[in-house]
Amino acid sequence: MRYLLGKDDNGLTITLSPDPLLEELIPVINRAAQGDVSSMESILRRKDVFGVDLIDAGMGDKVKEIFNKMKAPNGIKKVLSEYMGETE
């Protein structure tokens, strides 16, 4: 979901791959990036995207927490390193 902001980990603009849900998802992700992380719940509940309702599965808060970490400069790299047990 982080890449839906249209920026890579260095803040450079990236081209998003065509997806029929882009028009629907981008405004939600942009609101989340501006601090309205609760707006992500509409996406996290989508069984057609994730196979399960991530909120009902108890994963919503963790996904929102990780998304917030990934917004920072080099955030994706830092989060992946954190969860893979690697150090910089």
Residue pairs with C-beta under 8 A, 6 or more apart in sequence:
1 25
1 29
1 40
1 43
1 63
1 67
2 67
2 70
2 71
2 75
2 76
3 14
3 16
4 16
4 22
4 25
4 26
4 29
5 29
5 30
5 33
5 71
6 13
6 14
6 16
6 26
7 13
7 14
8 14
9 73
9 74
9 75
9 76
9 77
10 73
10 74
11 73
16 22
19 25
21 49
25 43
28 39
28 40
28 42
28 43
29 40
29 43
31 39
32 39
32 40
32 64
32 67
33 71
37 64
37 67
37 68
38 64
40 60
40 63
40 64
40 67
41 55
41 60
43 49
44 50
44 53
44 54
44 55
44 59
44 60
44 63
44 64
45 53
45 54
45 55
45 56
46 53
47 53
54 60
54 63
66 79
69 75
69 78
69 79
69 82
70 76
70 79
72 78
77 88
78 88
80 86
81 87
81 88
